[in-house]
């Protein structure tokens, strides 16, 4: 190619890279990553997969680089249909997602940060991990080791005419644009002392001080900055901020499998990217089945191994103990049903109280065949007795913090309401110096309960396994989709776990972990009122036995057989 034409080509490519992150990262084919697992081809371009394109759109929208209506790939794959979701992402400047392992989310975010540093002037881009050395492994390990970290590797791997970094030192890269990428440890101190254009928190769930960094970053976000946090599952502040316990993720929103978007109860848009988003790992495809078989073969229990479920299936508490219902994800397909009008059902209510922990009120229906159905639920924390009473009595309640709760659609139709016996403990101080029980407070608002029984985890679990769900094609206990928290809690119940060392001399405990069990407790109280019916013992059918003759000689039986012998 003639030199003059070559120069024009370079100018065009550089300008297109400046204008479009998608072109720079995917289309130009100049950006390369490294794959330590591939001994044959360790340097390669990012795969041009729809889910990676959509992640980049999320970053560009939340970074206010493009507007929601310009997010071509999100729109193309069906993620613009939820009203206002991308608009809220644009306004908030916060982009957070939990992810499966090995989906290249960190690579795509590092690529985006490099693009902003190269083609946007005077950007301060903070990359945060638990330790500074972990963050430096993403940014730069030093001028002589530019090929060791992810961002510095991508920069020095570009053609010479596209590189524009000034200097690379440990944890820092500066650019001719005046931009600066800085690797920092967890916590809010450095964030609070600077005004970052972007703060990227990698594996945020594994940072004990993640909440402090999030709080420190908010003033910068209000001024136009961007906060990005991704992590594989781990219990902690990141999980609480994403509110993964509050409501189910809507997996059917768009066209890409296991790539989902939703709002938290506070209105914050959050995202989830599962391994199934990657076409090469999608079960049911030739490549996906091979990948899944290879990965699960490394875990002792395969697909059901808690380690696999935690790393790849968003089972946050998987390592906290054996699940009470190990196959719940499969079982619920038979047990969970659509809402319906319970015409010939007797209705009952079950309540478990909480303030800091959620309070739970569930309405159950029982038909003439003894089939029990969970019909509707209220489930929330920090609501208070007066408002809960209104909800139970059918009133819609709007709280000062903006939360709205629909009233009980079956108010007044319950035959009785049952509650935790702790409700009758007189431990609520009154203004007149006396103590009242929570049950008394509810009575003041015309909500009466009868005492239930506490405990019985193991007994109720045995009932569910051996009776109510013994035949999953015809379950005797069903749950409507109006009870999402009960559905979720059933999958969360786990036995307490002791260490492998202790287990040498002791059996694993039968008790369940006392967490995420508020709807579960109300179900236990209800089932104790309607336990499985004991079958009547059948008399022997063999003729000429004592019981056989006694049954036929009993004159009180309408079906008594005519005697075939005479006396005298």
C-alpha positions in Angstrom: 0.0 0.0 0.0 1.5 3.4 -1.0 2.6 5.5 2.1 0.1 8.3 1.4 -2.8 5.8 1.2 -1.5 4.1 4.4 -1.5 7.4 6.3 -5.0 8.1 5.2 -6.1 4.6 6.2 -4.6 5.1 9.7 -6.3 8.4 10.1 -9.6 6.9 9.2 -9.2 4.0 11.6 -8.1 6.2 14.4 -11.0 8.6 13.9 -13.5 5.7 13.8 -12.0 4.3 17.0 -12.4 7.6 18.6 -16.0 8.0 17.6 -17.1 4.4 18.4 -16.1 2.1 21.3 -17.8 -0.7 19.4 -15.6 -0.1 16.4 -12.4 0.1 18.5 -13.1 -3.0 20.6 -14.8 -5.3 18.0 -14.8 -4.1 14.4 -11.3 -2.6 13.9 -9.6 -6.0 14.8 -6.7 -4.0 16.2 -7.5 -4.6 19.9 -6.2 -7.9 21.2 -6.6 -9.7 24.6 -4.6 -12.6 26.0 -5.9 -16.0 26.9 -3.6 -17.9 29.3 -5.6 -21.0 28.9 -5.0 -21.3 25.1 -1.4 -22.5 24.6 -1.8 -22.4 20.8 -3.3 -19.0 20.3 -2.9 -16.9 23.5 -3.4 -13.5 21.8 -6.8 -12.9 20.2 -9.5 -10.4 19.5 -12.5 -10.3 21.8 -15.3 -12.6 20.5 -18.0 -10.6 18.7 -20.8 -12.0 20.7 -24.2 -10.3 21.2 -24.0 -10.4 25.0 -20.6 -8.6 25.0 -22.0 -6.0 22.6 -24.9 -5.5 25.0 -22.6 -5.2 28.0 -20.7 -2.5 26.1 -24.0 -0.7 25.4 -24.8 -0.7 29.1 -21.4 0.8 29.9 -21.9 3.5 27.2 -25.4 4.4 28.3 -24.5 4.6 32.1 -21.4 6.5 31.2 -23.6 9.0 29.2 -21.5 8.4 26.1 -24.7 7.5 24.2 -28.3 8.0 24.9 -30.7 5.1 25.5 -32.2 5.3 22.1 -28.7 5.0 20.6 -28.0 1.6 22.3 -28.3 -0.2 19.1 -27.4 -3.7 20.3 -29.6 -3.6 23.4 -32.5 -2.4 21.3 -31.8 -5.0 18.6 -31.9 -7.9 21.2 -35.1 -6.8 22.9 -33.8 -4.9 26.0 -35.4 -1.6 25.3 -39.0 -2.7 25.8 -39.1 -2.3 29.6 -40.3 1.3 30.0 -37.7 3.6 31.4 -35.1 1.0 32.3 -32.4 2.3 30.1 -33.4 5.9 30.9 -32.9 5.2 34.6 -29.5 3.7 33.8 -28.6 6.8 31.9 -29.7 9.1 34.7 -28.2 7.1 37.5 -24.7 6.6 36.1 -24.6 3.3 38.0 -24.1 0.0 36.2 -23.9 -3.1 38.4 -24.2 -6.7 37.5 -23.6 -10.2 39.0 -22.1 -12.7 36.6 -21.1 -16.2 36.1 -17.4 -17.1 35.9 -15.5 -17.0 32.6 -17.8 -14.7 30.6 -15.2 -12.1 29.8 -17.1 -9.3 31.6 -13.9 -7.9 33.1 -12.2 -7.9 29.7 -14.9 -5.9 28.1 -15.0 -3.4 30.9 -11.2 -3.0 30.8 -11.5 -2.4 27.1 -14.1 0.3 27.7 -11.8 2.0 30.2 -8.9 1.9 27.9 -11.1 3.4 25.1 -12.2 6.2 27.4 -8.6 6.9 28.5 -7.3 7.0 24.9 -10.1 9.0 23.2 -11.6 11.2 26.0 -9.6 14.1 27.5 -8.6 14.3 31.1 -10.4 11.3 32.4 -9.6 9.9 35.9 -10.4 6.2 35.7 -10.1 4.2 39.0 -9.9 0.4 38.8 -10.6 -1.1 42.3 -10.1 -4.5 43.7 -9.7 -6.0 47.1 -5.9 -5.5 47.1 -3.8 -3.0 45.2 -1.9 -5.8 43.5 -5.1 -7.3 42.3 -6.1 -4.0 40.7 -2.6 -3.5 39.3 -3.0 -6.9 37.5 -5.8 -5.2 35.6 -4.1 -1.9 35.0 -0.3 -2.0 34.9 2.6 -3.8 36.7 5.3 -1.4 35.5 6.9 0.1 32.5 9.0 -3.1 31.9 6.0 -5.4 32.5 3.3 -3.7 30.3 2.4 -7.1 28.8 1.5 -8.6 32.2 -1.7 -6.6 33.1 -4.9 -6.5 31.1 -5.2 -2.9 30.1 -1.5 -2.3 29.6 -1.3 -5.5 27.5 -4.1 -4.2 25.2 -2.4 -0.8 24.9 1.0 -2.1 23.9 -0.6 -4.7 21.6 -2.1 -2.0 19.4 -0.3 -0.9 16.3 2.4 1.7 17.0 0.4 4.5 15.3 -2.6 3.8 17.6 -0.8 3.8 20.9 -0.8 7.0 22.9 0.2 6.2 26.4 2.8 8.5 28.0 4.0 6.3 30.8 3.2 3.1 32.6 4.3 2.5 36.3 3.1 0.2 38.9 -0.8 0.7 39.2 -0.8 3.7 36.9 -1.0 4.4 33.1 -1.1 8.0 31.8 -2.1 9.0 28.2 -1.4 11.9 25.9 -5.1 12.8 26.2 -4.4 13.8 29.8 -6.3 10.8 31.1 -5.1 8.6 33.9 -6.0 5.0 34.8 -5.2 4.2 38.5 -5.4 0.9 40.2 -6.5 1.2 43.9 -7.4 -1.1 46.8 -10.8 -1.5 48.3 -12.4 1.2 50.5 -13.6 4.7 50.2 -10.5 6.8 51.1 -8.9 7.2 47.7 -12.3 7.6 46.0 -13.3 10.3 48.5 -10.1 12.2 47.9 -10.6 12.3 44.1 -13.3 13.0 41.5 -13.2 9.9 39.3 -14.8 10.0 35.8 -15.3 6.2 36.2 -14.9 3.9 39.2 -14.8 0.3 38.2 -15.1 -2.2 41.1 -14.0 -5.7 40.0 -15.3 -8.7 42.0 -17.1 -6.2 44.2 -18.8 -8.9 46.3 -15.4 -10.1 47.6 -14.5 -6.6 48.9 -15.5 -6.2 52.6 -15.4 -2.4 52.2 -17.4 -2.3 49.0 -20.2 -0.3 50.7 -17.7 2.4 51.8 -16.4 2.8 48.2 -20.0 3.0 46.8 -21.0 5.7 49.3 -17.8 7.7 48.6 -18.4 7.5 44.9 -21.9 8.9 44.9 -21.0 12.6 45.0 -18.8 12.1 41.9 -21.6 10.1 40.2 -24.1 13.0 40.9 -21.6 15.3 39.1 -21.6 13.2 36.0 -19.3 10.3 36.8 -19.9 6.6 36.3 -19.9 3.7 38.8 -19.4 0.2 37.4 -19.4 -2.9 39.6 -19.4 -6.5 38.6 -18.9 -9.7 40.6 -19.4 -13.4 40.7 -21.7 -14.4 43.6 -20.8 -14.0 47.2 -22.9 -13.0 50.2 -22.2 -9.4 51.4 -22.9 -5.8 50.7 -22.8 -6.1 46.9 -25.5 -8.8 47.1 -27.6 -6.6 49.4 -27.2 -3.6 47.1 -28.3 -5.6 44.1 -31.2 -6.9 46.2 -31.0 -10.3 44.7 -33.1 -11.6 47.6 -35.9 -9.1 47.0 -37.5 -10.2 43.8 -36.8 -12.7 41.0 -34.7 -11.8 38.1 -36.8 -11.5 34.9 -34.9 -13.9 32.6 -37.4 -13.5 29.8 -36.9 -9.8 29.2 -34.8 -10.0 26.1 -33.6 -12.4 23.4 -30.3 -13.4 24.9 -30.5 -16.4 27.2 -29.4 -15.7 30.8 -28.8 -12.0 30.1 -31.3 -10.1 32.2 -32.2 -6.6 33.4 -34.4 -5.5 36.3 -34.9 -2.8 38.9 -34.2 -3.2 42.6 -37.1 -2.2 45.0 -35.4 1.2 45.3 -35.6 1.7 41.5 -31.9 1.1 40.6 -31.4 -0.8 37.3 -29.2 -3.9 37.8 -28.2 -6.7 35.5 -27.2 -10.4 35.4 -25.1 -12.2 32.9 -25.1 -16.0 33.1 -22.7 -18.4 31.4 -25.5 -19.4 29.0 -25.2 -15.9 27.4 -22.1 -17.1 25.7 -23.1 -19.0 22.5 -20.1 -21.3 23.1 -21.3 -22.3 26.5 -25.1 -22.5 25.9 -26.5 -25.9 27.0 -28.4 -27.6 24.2 -25.8 -26.6 21.5 -22.9 -28.9 20.5 -20.2 -26.6 21.8 -22.2 -25.7 24.9 -22.8 -29.3 25.9 -19.1 -30.1 25.5 -18.1 -27.1 27.6 -20.7 -27.9 30.3 -19.6 -31.6 30.5 -16.0 -30.6 30.7 -16.5 -28.0 33.5 -19.0 -30.0 35.6 -16.7 -33.1 35.4 -14.3 -31.2 37.6 -16.9 -30.9 40.4 -17.7 -34.0 42.6 -21.4 -33.6 42.3 -21.6 -32.3 38.8 -24.3 -29.8 38.0 -25.6 -30.0 41.6 -22.3 -29.4 43.2 -22.6 -26.3 45.5 -19.2 -25.0 44.2 -20.5 -25.1 40.6 -23.8 -23.6 41.6 -22.1 -20.7 43.4 -19.6 -19.9 40.7 -21.9 -20.3 37.7 -25.6 -20.4 38.8 -25.9 -17.4 41.1 -26.6 -19.6 44.1 -25.2 -17.1 46.6 -25.6 -19.3 49.7 -24.6 -22.6 48.0 -21.6 -23.1 50.2 -23.5 -22.4 53.4 -24.8 -25.9 53.7 -26.8 -28.7 52.0 -30.0 -27.5 50.5 -33.2 -28.8 52.1 -34.7 -29.3 48.6 -31.6 -29.9 46.4 -33.7 -30.2 43.2 -35.9 -27.2 43.9 -35.1 -25.5 40.6 -36.5 -28.6 38.9 -39.3 -29.2 41.4 -40.8 -25.7 41.2 -41.7 -26.3 37.6 -44.3 -28.7 38.9 -45.2 -26.9 42.1 -45.5 -23.3 41.0 -48.7 -22.4 39.1 -50.4 -19.3 37.7 -52.7 -17.3 39.9 -56.4 -18.2 39.8 -59.7 -17.4 41.5 -60.1 -19.8 44.4 -63.9 -20.4 44.1 -64.4 -23.5 46.3 -61.4 -23.1 48.7 -61.4 -22.4 52.4 -58.9 -19.6 53.0 -56.4 -19.2 55.9 -53.7 -16.6 56.7 -50.2 -17.2 58.2 -48.0 -14.4 59.6 -44.4 -14.2 60.6 -43.5 -10.9 62.2 -40.4 -8.8 61.6 -39.2 -5.2 61.5 -35.5 -5.2 60.5 -36.1 -8.7 59.1 -39.0 -9.0 56.7 -42.5 -9.6 57.9 -44.4 -12.2 55.9 -48.2 -12.7 55.6 -49.4 -15.5 53.2 -52.9 -16.5 52.3 -53.5 -20.2 51.7 -56.4 -22.0 50.2 -57.5 -25.6 50.8 -59.9 -27.4 48.5 -62.2 -30.3 49.2 -59.5 -32.8 48.2 -57.1 -31.4 50.8 -54.8 -29.7 48.2 -53.2 -26.7 49.7 -52.3 -23.6 47.5 -50.3 -20.5 48.5 -52.4 -17.8 46.9 -50.9 -14.4 47.8 -48.2 -12.9 50.0 -47.0 -9.7 51.6 -43.3 -9.6 52.3 -41.2 -6.6 53.4 -39.1 -5.1 56.2 -39.4 -1.8 58.0 -43.2 -1.5 57.4 -44.6 -1.5 61.0 -47.8 -2.9 62.6 -50.3 -0.1 61.6 -49.4 -0.4 57.9 -49.2 -4.2 57.9 -52.6 -4.4 59.5 -54.0 -2.2 56.8 -52.5 -4.4 54.1 -53.9 -7.6 55.7 -57.3 -5.9 55.8 -57.1 -5.1 52.1 -55.9 -1.5 52.0 -53.2 -0.3 49.6 -50.4 1.3 51.6 -47.9 3.9 50.3 -44.9 4.5 52.7 -43.0 7.7 53.0 -40.0 6.1 51.3 -42.1 5.6 48.2 -42.7 1.9 48.5 -46.3 0.8 47.6 -48.0 -2.4 48.8 -51.2 -3.7 47.4 -53.8 -4.7 49.9 -54.7 -8.4 50.6 -57.2 -9.4 47.9 -58.7 -12.0 50.2 -59.2 -9.7 53.2 -62.0 -10.9 55.5 -62.4 -14.2 53.7 -59.8 -16.1 55.8 -61.4 -18.6 58.3 -58.6 -17.7 60.7 -55.1 -16.2 60.8 -52.2 -17.9 62.5 -49.1 -16.3 63.8 -45.8 -16.9 65.5 -46.4 -17.4 69.3 -43.6 -14.8 69.9 -46.2 -12.2 68.9 -47.8 -12.6 72.3 -44.6 -11.7 74.2 -45.3 -8.5 76.1 -42.1 -6.7 75.0 -43.3 -3.6 73.2 -42.9 -0.5 75.5 -45.9 1.9 75.5 -46.1 5.6 76.3 -47.9 4.8 79.6 -45.0 2.8 80.9 -46.5 -0.6 80.3 -45.4 -3.3 77.8 -47.8 -4.7 75.2 -47.4 -7.6 72.9 -47.4 -7.2 69.1 -50.6 -9.3 69.0 -52.2 -6.7 71.2 -51.1 -3.9 68.8 -52.6 -5.8 65.9 -55.9 -6.2 67.8 -56.1 -2.4 68.1 -56.2 -2.3 64.3 -58.8 -5.1 64.1 -56.4 -7.9 63.1 -56.7 -11.0 65.2 -54.4 -14.0 65.2 -54.4 -17.4 66.7 -51.2 -18.8 68.2 -49.2 -21.1 65.9 -46.4 -23.5 66.8 -42.7 -22.7 66.4 -40.0 -25.1 65.2 -40.6 -28.4 63.4 -38.3 -27.8 60.4 -37.3 -31.4 60.1 -40.9 -32.7 60.6 -42.4 -30.4 58.0 -39.6 -31.1 55.6 -40.3 -34.8 55.9 -44.0 -34.1 55.2 -43.1 -32.2 52.1 -40.7 -34.8 50.8 -42.8 -37.8 51.7 -46.4 -36.6 51.3 -47.1 -33.2 49.7 -44.4 -33.5 47.0 -44.0 -37.3 46.8 -45.6 -37.3 43.4 -44.5 -34.1 41.6 -46.9 -34.8 38.7 -49.7 -34.3 41.2 -48.4 -32.2 44.1 -50.6 -31.7 47.1 -49.1 -28.3 47.9 -48.8 -25.7 45.2 -47.6 -22.1 45.1 -48.9 -19.4 42.8 -46.6 -16.9 41.2 -48.2 -14.3 43.5 -45.9 -15.6 46.2 -42.4 -15.1 44.8 -40.7 -14.8 48.2 -42.1 -18.1 49.3 -40.9 -19.7 46.1 -37.4 -18.1 46.6 -37.2 -19.1 50.3 -38.0 -22.7 49.6 -34.8 -22.9 47.5 -32.8 -21.1 50.2 -33.4 -23.5 53.1 -30.2 -25.2 54.1 -29.0 -27.4 56.8 -26.4 -26.1 59.2 -22.9 -27.2 58.2 -20.0 -28.2 60.4 -16.4 -28.3 59.3 -14.8 -31.4 57.7 -12.6 -31.8 60.7 -15.5 -31.7 63.2 -17.5 -34.1 61.0 -14.9 -36.8 61.6 -16.3 -37.3 65.1 -19.9 -35.9 64.7 -22.8 -36.2 62.4 -23.9 -33.2 60.4 -26.7 -31.4 62.2 -30.4 -31.7 61.3 -31.1 -28.0 62.1 -31.6 -25.5 59.3 -29.8 -22.2 59.0 -31.9 -19.5 60.6 -31.9 -17.1 57.7 -34.3 -16.3 54.8 -37.0 -18.3 56.4 -39.9 -15.9 57.1 -42.4 -17.2 54.5 -41.0 -20.7 55.3 -42.0 -20.2 59.0 -45.5 -19.2 58.1 -45.9 -22.3 55.9 -44.7 -24.5 58.7 -47.3 -23.0 61.1 -50.0 -23.6 58.4 -49.0 -27.2 57.7 -49.0 -28.1 61.4 -52.7 -27.2 61.4 -53.2 -29.5 58.4 -50.7 -32.3 58.7 -50.8 -35.3 56.4 -53.7 -37.6 57.2 -52.8 -40.9 58.7 -54.1 -43.9 56.7 -56.4 -46.2 58.5 -55.0 -49.6 59.2 -56.5 -52.2 56.9 -57.9 -55.5 58.3 -56.4 -58.7 56.9 -58.3 -59.9 53.8 -57.5 -63.6 54.3 -60.7 -65.6 55.0 -61.3 -67.7 58.1 -59.2 -65.4 60.3 -60.5 -63.9 63.6 -60.8 -60.4 62.2 -62.4 -61.6 59.0 -65.2 -63.4 61.0 -65.5 -60.5 63.5 -66.0 -58.0 60.6 -68.9 -60.1 59.2 -70.5 -60.9 62.5 -70.8 -57.2 63.5 -74.5 -56.3 63.2 -73.7 -52.6 63.1 -72.2 -52.7 59.6 -74.5 -51.9 56.7 -72.4 -54.0 54.4 -72.5 -57.1 56.7 -72.5 -60.4 54.7 -75.2 -63.0 55.2 -74.0 -65.8 57.5 -73.5 -69.1 55.7 -73.9 -71.3 58.8 -76.6 -72.1 61.4 -76.4 -72.5 65.1 -78.1 -75.6 66.7 
